[in-house]
């Protein structure tokens, strides 16, 4: 039997709450009766949403220590999603005083995210090209440890702030005294036993996504301030070389006329130069109790060539498992039968990905924030992307030696929570069965986008799901709300019925209290509290139903629930 998770303190100090990313708090959450505080942390959310009809951004989880709240904030104008670097990111501390969340200090960082992605026409100048890099604003994400707050800085640097006053105590510069704007701290900071871990990508100044990376590293700051780092090329010794050919989908070679896919049962996918292995976008390293660090990489120019990586405490390689060729659930398995609507071409090999005619890869997607979770039994969970199953992705499970064990039919942009109970544990996650997306392609005549009508046995639906350690469903709760609502200035709520199949869960990491109650926010603008057994305990409308950003939830030591909606930090709890 597995041992229960051991908690060091009832605070939420980093992505996933702890270094294993469990998302569990050893306290009972308060009753979700009322909005206790509503603070704007992203004044640019409106401009982002108006430009894109979705809020294309990733946000930090609210960090809670005692009565103090540490949260990212943004300032300066948003000009365009393709030029998000014009904004300024920072960390702000606020304290609870007399029932109010009162600002204490704010620190503006010089950190900038990697640039917006771009189409690479070099390999296929007469076709659709390949889109490389992120199209969602990457995450700015610090961590709290002891007396310090760690905040991302420019050039792959890290600020160490005095948590009492926000003053810089140290600035760690693993790449020299100068600040290179093409060297970017990428993803959340992780803290374990006084060690601080984070990822860095160094891009070329021109055509950063078409050109190979200049380098990528996992960085560690020791408790005494000593800096060490290891390159991702050293951590993935068996990966394809930067100039090796990597398979890409038929679509990327402009071969849409050949639908349904694969174009023939023996079709060979086109290739492009792989590019070097580098840190996945927005990934937070996870650290097991034995000190093993888990992280994720991908080929810079091919998202289908990724690795789950284990690193020893001294940053030497332990193992790297390719996410490619482990799956076998594509054509004629999770897809409709070959030759039928939404299915692969007649004669296609069972199990292959129709876009490559190869065994499916767990894709490391640039717009996700999936990070490894270390379960109490030492197994490792990672949510990969797959397109052939209605873009749902797959949750992949590995043992501590890197052996692939099994997968579950959802994994897109989720870091999975752990609910320890009765000498074992359960895995908790969102599970979105997306609508308005064809089974594996965007051509209406081949893969109709109305999933509910075309595939009534596998309709559009949105769940919170709890799984056993071996990924067997224990319960699900489905969001069946059909109303888009908005909170008016007078606090009244206006609703329109326009979502007949419910709303997706935009949370990328749930929060779980000691009773197993799961807290998740949804694109319908509600915060949901779901009790064990899949029973709705409470819901509370926050502000606005919208195509929402990816927003994690946290729980404070006093049981308050910290959620987000439309660039607002919204704290929920028992009515005063």
C-alpha positions in Angstrom: 0.0 0.0 0.0 1.1 3.5 -0.7 2.0 5.9 2.1 -0.1 9.0 2.4 1.4 12.3 1.3 3.3 14.1 4.0 2.8 17.9 4.2 5.5 20.2 5.6 3.1 23.1 6.2 -0.4 24.2 5.5 0.6 26.9 3.0 0.4 27.1 -0.8 3.9 28.3 -1.8 4.4 27.2 -5.4 2.8 25.7 -8.5 0.9 22.6 -7.4 1.3 23.7 -3.7 4.4 21.4 -3.1 7.4 20.2 -5.1 5.5 17.0 -6.1 2.6 19.2 -7.4 0.0 17.4 -5.4 -2.5 20.3 -5.2 -3.7 19.0 -1.8 -4.1 21.0 1.3 -4.3 19.4 4.8 -7.1 21.8 5.8 -10.9 22.0 5.2 -11.8 24.6 2.8 -14.4 27.2 3.9 -17.9 27.1 2.6 -18.0 28.9 -0.8 -20.7 31.3 0.2 -19.4 34.7 -0.8 -16.8 36.7 -2.7 -14.5 38.0 0.1 -12.1 40.0 -2.1 -11.9 40.9 -5.8 -8.6 42.4 -7.0 -7.5 43.2 -10.6 -4.1 41.6 -11.2 -4.1 41.9 -15.0 -5.6 45.2 -16.2 -4.7 44.1 -19.8 -7.1 41.1 -19.8 -9.8 43.2 -21.5 -7.5 44.2 -24.4 -6.3 40.6 -24.8 -9.8 39.3 -24.9 -11.2 41.9 -27.2 -8.4 41.1 -29.7 -8.7 37.4 -29.6 -12.2 36.5 -28.4 -10.5 34.4 -25.8 -8.2 35.4 -23.0 -4.9 33.8 -24.4 -2.8 33.9 -21.2 -1.5 31.6 -18.5 -1.6 32.9 -14.9 0.3 32.2 -11.7 -1.4 30.3 -8.9 -2.1 32.5 -5.9 0.6 31.8 -3.3 -0.5 31.8 0.3 1.6 31.9 3.5 -0.3 32.5 6.7 -2.3 35.7 6.2 -0.1 36.9 3.3 -1.0 36.5 -0.4 1.7 36.7 -3.1 0.3 37.1 -6.7 1.7 38.2 -10.0 0.5 41.5 -11.4 0.8 43.1 -14.8 1.2 46.7 -15.8 2.0 48.8 -18.9 -0.2 48.6 -22.0 -1.0 45.5 -23.9 -0.4 46.2 -27.6 -1.1 42.9 -29.3 -0.9 39.2 -28.5 2.0 39.0 -31.0 4.0 41.5 -29.0 3.2 40.6 -25.4 6.7 41.7 -24.2 5.4 45.4 -24.0 3.8 44.5 -20.7 5.6 44.5 -17.3 5.2 41.6 -14.8 5.8 41.7 -11.1 5.0 40.2 -7.7 2.7 41.8 -5.2 2.2 40.9 -1.5 -1.1 41.6 0.2 -2.1 40.8 3.8 -5.5 40.1 5.3 -6.4 42.9 7.8 -9.8 43.4 9.3 -11.4 41.2 6.6 -9.7 43.1 3.7 -6.9 42.2 1.4 -4.5 45.1 1.9 -1.4 45.7 -0.4 1.9 45.6 1.4 4.5 45.9 -1.4 4.9 45.4 -5.1 8.0 44.4 -7.1 8.3 45.0 -10.8 10.5 42.5 -12.6 12.4 43.0 -15.8 11.4 39.4 -16.9 10.0 38.9 -20.3 8.5 35.8 -21.8 9.7 34.1 -24.9 8.3 35.8 -28.0 5.1 34.9 -29.8 5.5 32.0 -32.3 5.8 32.2 -36.0 5.2 30.3 -39.2 8.3 28.6 -40.5 8.2 28.6 -44.3 11.8 27.6 -44.8 11.2 23.9 -45.0 8.0 24.1 -47.0 8.0 27.4 -48.8 5.2 26.4 -51.1 2.9 25.0 -48.5 1.3 25.8 -45.2 4.6 25.8 -43.3 5.0 24.9 -39.7 3.8 27.1 -36.8 6.5 27.0 -34.1 6.5 28.6 -30.6 3.6 29.7 -28.3 0.4 31.5 -29.3 -0.7 31.9 -25.7 1.1 34.3 -23.4 3.5 32.2 -21.3 3.3 32.1 -17.5 5.2 34.4 -15.0 5.4 32.3 -11.8 7.4 32.7 -8.7 7.6 30.8 -5.4 7.8 31.5 -1.6 10.2 29.7 0.6 11.0 30.6 4.2 11.8 34.2 4.5 12.2 34.7 0.7 10.1 35.2 -2.4 11.7 34.0 -5.6 10.7 36.0 -8.7 11.7 35.4 -12.4 14.1 37.9 -13.9 15.4 38.8 -17.4 18.3 36.9 -18.9 17.5 33.6 -17.1 18.1 35.3 -13.8 16.2 34.9 -10.5 15.4 37.6 -7.9 15.4 36.7 -4.2 13.3 39.1 -2.3 12.8 39.7 1.4 9.2 38.7 1.9 8.6 41.4 4.5 9.4 44.4 2.3 9.9 43.1 -1.2 13.5 44.3 -1.3 16.0 42.4 -3.5 18.4 40.4 -1.3 20.2 38.6 -4.2 20.0 38.3 -8.0 21.2 35.0 -9.3 22.7 35.2 -12.8 23.6 31.7 -14.0 24.6 33.1 -17.5 27.0 35.9 -16.5 26.7 39.4 -15.3 25.2 40.8 -18.5 21.5 40.4 -19.3 20.8 38.7 -22.6 17.2 39.5 -23.7 17.2 36.2 -25.8 17.8 34.1 -22.7 14.4 33.5 -20.9 13.4 32.0 -17.6 10.6 29.7 -18.8 7.9 28.3 -16.5 7.2 28.2 -12.8 9.9 28.1 -10.1 10.0 25.0 -7.9 11.4 24.9 -4.4 12.4 21.7 -2.5 14.4 21.4 0.7 15.8 24.9 0.1 16.9 24.2 -3.5 15.3 26.3 -6.2 14.8 24.8 -9.7 13.8 26.4 -12.9 14.1 26.2 -16.7 15.8 28.5 -19.2 15.7 28.8 -23.0 18.2 30.8 -25.0 16.8 31.7 -28.4 18.4 33.3 -31.5 17.7 37.0 -31.9 16.5 36.5 -35.5 13.8 34.0 -36.4 13.9 32.4 -32.9 11.5 29.6 -33.7 12.8 28.7 -37.2 16.4 28.8 -36.1 17.5 26.2 -33.5 17.9 27.2 -29.9 21.2 28.4 -28.7 20.7 26.4 -25.6 18.4 25.3 -22.8 19.1 24.4 -19.2 17.7 23.2 -15.9 19.1 25.5 -13.2 19.4 24.9 -9.5 20.1 27.4 -6.8 21.3 25.7 -3.6 20.4 26.9 -0.1 23.8 28.5 0.2 23.3 30.4 -3.1 25.6 28.2 -5.2 24.4 28.1 -8.8 24.6 24.9 -11.0 23.0 24.1 -14.3 22.7 21.3 -16.8 21.9 21.5 -20.5 18.9 19.6 -21.9 21.1 18.2 -24.6 23.1 16.4 -21.8 19.8 15.2 -20.2 18.6 13.6 -23.4 21.6 11.7 -24.8 19.4 9.4 -27.0 17.4 12.1 -28.6 17.6 12.9 -32.4 20.3 15.4 -33.2 19.3 19.0 -34.2 19.7 18.3 -37.9 18.2 14.9 -37.9 14.8 14.5 -39.7 11.7 14.4 -37.5 8.3 13.4 -38.7 5.6 16.1 -38.9 1.9 15.7 -39.7 0.8 15.5 -43.3 -1.1 18.8 -42.8 2.2 20.6 -42.2 3.4 19.6 -45.6 0.3 21.2 -47.2 -1.2 17.8 -48.0 -4.8 18.6 -47.0 -6.1 17.3 -50.4 -5.2 13.8 -49.4 -7.8 13.5 -46.6 -8.9 11.2 -45.0 -5.6 10.4 -43.4 -3.3 8.7 -43.6 -3.3 9.4 -47.3 -2.7 5.7 -47.9 -2.2 2.7 -45.6 1.6 2.9 -46.3 2.0 6.7 -46.4 5.2 8.0 -45.0 5.0 11.4 -43.1 7.0 14.4 -44.2 10.0 15.5 -42.1 11.7 18.6 -40.9 14.9 19.2 -39.0 14.2 18.3 -35.4 16.1 21.1 -33.6 17.7 20.6 -30.3 16.0 19.3 -27.2 15.0 22.2 -24.9 12.7 22.7 -21.9 9.0 22.5 -22.6 7.0 25.7 -22.4 5.6 26.6 -19.0 6.8 23.4 -17.4 7.4 23.4 -13.6 10.1 20.9 -12.5 8.7 18.4 -10.0 10.9 17.0 -7.2 10.3 13.6 -5.6 10.9 13.0 -1.9 14.2 11.2 -2.8 15.5 14.4 -4.5 14.9 13.2 -8.1 13.9 16.1 -10.3 11.4 15.4 -13.1 11.0 17.7 -16.1 9.9 17.6 -19.7 11.6 18.6 -23.0 10.8 18.7 -26.7 12.6 19.1 -30.0 12.7 22.8 -30.7 11.2 22.4 -34.2 9.1 19.3 -33.6 6.5 19.1 -30.8 6.0 15.4 -31.4 9.5 14.5 -30.2 9.4 15.1 -26.5 10.9 13.4 -23.4 10.0 12.9 -19.7 13.3 13.3 -17.9 14.5 12.3 -14.5 17.6 14.1 -13.0 19.6 13.2 -10.0 20.0 15.6 -7.1 23.5 16.6 -8.4 21.9 17.4 -11.8 23.4 14.4 -13.6 21.1 12.5 -15.9 19.1 9.6 -14.4 16.9 8.6 -17.4 15.0 10.2 -20.3 11.9 8.4 -21.7 10.7 9.4 -25.2 7.0 10.2 -25.3 6.9 8.9 -28.9 5.6 5.5 -30.0 4.2 4.5 -26.6 0.5 4.8 -27.6 -1.6 2.7 -29.8 -5.1 4.2 -29.6 -5.5 6.1 -32.9 -7.1 4.8 -36.1 -10.0 2.3 -35.6 -9.5 2.4 -31.8 -10.4 5.8 -30.2 -11.4 7.1 -33.6 -14.6 6.0 -35.6 -14.1 3.0 -37.8 -11.9 3.4 -40.8 -13.8 4.6 -43.8 -16.6 6.1 -41.7 -17.1 9.8 -41.1 -14.4 11.1 -38.8 -12.4 7.9 -39.2 -9.1 7.2 -40.9 -8.7 6.1 -44.5 -9.8 2.5 -45.4 -7.1 0.0 -44.6 -5.2 2.2 -42.1 -3.3 0.3 -39.5 -5.2 0.1 -36.2 -3.9 2.4 -33.5 -1.8 4.8 -35.6 -2.0 8.6 -35.5 -3.8 9.5 -38.8 -1.6 12.6 -39.1 1.6 10.7 -39.3 0.7 7.0 -39.9 2.9 6.1 -37.0 2.2 5.0 -33.4 1.0 8.2 -31.7 3.3 10.5 -29.8 2.5 12.3 -26.6 2.9 15.8 -27.9 4.6 18.5 -25.8 2.5 21.5 -26.9 3.8 25.1 -26.7 0.5 26.5 -25.4 0.1 24.1 -22.5 1.3 24.3 -19.0 1.3 20.5 -18.1 3.9 19.7 -15.6 4.9 16.4 -14.0 3.2 15.2 -10.8 4.9 12.8 -8.5 2.4 10.4 -6.9 2.9 8.9 -3.4 4.0 5.6 -4.8 6.7 7.2 -6.9 5.0 7.0 -10.2 5.0 10.1 -12.4 2.1 11.6 -14.3 2.3 13.9 -17.3 -0.5 15.3 -19.4 0.4 15.3 -23.1 -1.4 16.7 -26.1 -2.9 14.6 -28.9 -5.0 15.8 -31.8 -6.5 12.6 -33.1 -8.8 12.2 -30.0 -10.7 15.5 -30.5 -7.6 17.4 -29.1 -8.1 15.9 -25.7 -4.6 14.7 -25.1 -3.7 11.8 -22.9 -2.6 11.5 -19.2 0.5 9.3 -19.3 1.8 7.4 -16.3 5.3 6.2 -15.8 7.1 4.3 -13.0 10.1 5.7 -11.1 12.4 4.0 -13.6 10.9 5.7 -16.6 8.8 2.8 -17.9 5.5 3.7 -19.5 2.6 2.1 -17.7 -0.7 3.3 -19.1 -2.6 6.3 -20.4 -6.0 7.9 -19.8 -8.1 9.6 -22.5 -7.5 13.2 -21.4 -4.4 15.2 -20.7 -4.4 18.6 -22.4 -2.9 21.3 -20.2 -3.5 19.7 -16.9 -1.2 19.1 -13.9 -3.0 16.4 -12.0 -3.8 16.6 -8.3 -3.4 13.9 -5.7 -6.0 13.1 -3.0 -4.3 10.9 -0.4 -6.8 8.7 1.6 -7.2 5.3 3.3 -3.6 4.3 2.8 -3.7 5.0 -1.0 -4.4 7.9 -3.2 -6.6 9.1 -6.1 -5.7 11.3 -9.1 -8.0 14.4 -9.8 -8.1 16.3 -13.0 -10.4 18.2 -15.4 -11.6 16.2 -18.4 -12.9 18.2 -21.4 -14.5 16.4 -24.3 -14.2 19.4 -26.6 -16.9 20.4 -29.1 -16.4 22.5 -32.3 -13.4 20.4 -33.2 -13.3 17.5 -35.6 -12.0 14.1 -34.6 -8.5 14.6 -36.1 -8.7 17.3 -38.8 -10.4 20.6 -39.5 -12.1 19.7 -42.8 -15.9 19.6 -42.2 -16.5 17.1 -45.0 -14.1 14.6 -43.3 -14.1 15.5 -39.6 -17.3 17.4 -38.8 -16.9 19.8 -35.9 -20.4 19.2 -34.4 -19.2 16.4 -32.2 -22.5 15.8 -30.4 -24.5 15.4 -33.6 -21.9 13.4 -35.5 -20.7 11.2 -32.7 -23.6 10.8 -30.3 -21.9 8.0 -28.4 -19.0 10.4 -27.7 -20.6 13.8 -27.4 -19.2 17.2 -26.3 -19.1 17.1 -22.4 -17.1 18.6 -19.6 -16.1 16.8 -16.4 -14.0 16.8 -13.2 -12.8 13.3 -12.9 -11.2 11.2 -10.2 -9.0 8.2 -11.1 -7.5 5.3 -9.2 -3.6 5.1 -9.2 -3.9 2.8 -12.3 -6.0 5.5 -14.1 -9.4 3.8 -13.7 -12.3 6.3 -13.2 -13.7 6.4 -9.7 -16.2 9.2 -10.3 -17.0 12.1 -12.6 -19.0 15.2 -12.2 -20.3 16.8 -15.4 -20.9 20.6 -15.9 -24.3 20.8 -17.5 -24.8 24.5 -17.1 -26.0 26.1 -20.3 -26.0 29.8 -19.3 -23.4 32.5 -20.1 -23.7 35.1 -17.4 -22.1 38.4 -16.4 -22.1 40.3 -13.1 -23.4 43.8 -13.6 -22.1 46.9 -11.8 -25.1 46.8 -9.4 -24.1 43.2 -8.5 -27.1 41.7 -10.4 -26.4 38.9 -12.8 -27.6 38.7 -16.5 -27.6 35.4 -18.3 -28.1 34.0 -21.8 -28.7 30.4 -22.7 -26.1 29.6 -25.4 -24.0 26.6 -24.3 -26.3 23.5 -24.8 -23.5 21.1 -24.0 -22.0 22.9 -21.0 -18.7 24.8 -20.5 -15.2 23.5 -20.4 -13.1 23.6 -17.3 -10.3 26.2 -17.8 -8.5 25.2 -14.6 -5.0 23.8 -15.3 -4.6 22.5 -11.7 -7.4 21.8 -9.3 -7.2 22.4 -5.5 -8.2 19.6 -3.1 -8.9 20.0 0.6 -8.3 17.4 3.3 -11.9 16.0 2.9 -11.3 15.4 -0.8 -13.5 18.3 -1.9 -12.2 19.4 -5.3 -12.2 23.1 -6.3 -12.1 24.1 -10.0 -13.2 27.1 -12.0 -15.0 26.9 -15.3 -15.4 29.0 -18.4 -19.0 29.6 -17.3 -17.5 31.9 -14.6 -18.4 29.7 -11.7 -16.1 28.2 -9.0 -17.3 24.6 -8.3 -16.8 22.6 -5.1 -17.2 18.9 -5.8 -17.3 16.4 -3.0 -16.1 12.8 -3.1 -18.3 10.6 -5.1 -18.8 13.3 -7.8 -21.4 15.2 -5.8 -21.8 18.9 -6.4 -21.3 20.6 -3.0 -21.5 24.3 -4.0 -21.0 26.6 -6.9 -20.5 30.4 -6.8 -20.6 32.7 -9.8 -17.5 35.0 -9.9 -17.7 37.6 -12.6 -18.0 36.6 -16.2 -18.4 33.7 -18.6 -15.7 33.8 -21.2 -13.2 31.9 -23.2 -11.0 32.0 -20.2 -7.3 31.8 -19.5 -5.7 28.8 -17.9 -6.2 29.6 -14.2 -5.1 27.4 -11.3 -6.9 27.4 -7.9 -5.4 27.4 -4.4 -6.5 27.1 -0.8 -5.2 29.1 2.1 -4.3 27.8 5.6 -7.6 29.3 6.9 -9.6 27.5 4.2 -10.2 30.5 1.9 -10.3 29.6 -1.8 -8.3 31.6 -4.3 -9.7 31.6 -7.8 -9.3 33.8 -10.9 -11.6 35.2 -13.6 -10.9 37.7 -16.4 -7.7 39.0 -14.8 -9.1 39.2 -11.3 -7.9 37.5 -8.2 -11.2 36.5 -6.5 -11.1 35.1 -3.0 -14.1 33.0 -1.9 -15.1 31.8 1.6 -17.7 31.7 4.3 -20.0 34.8 4.3 -19.0 37.3 7.0 
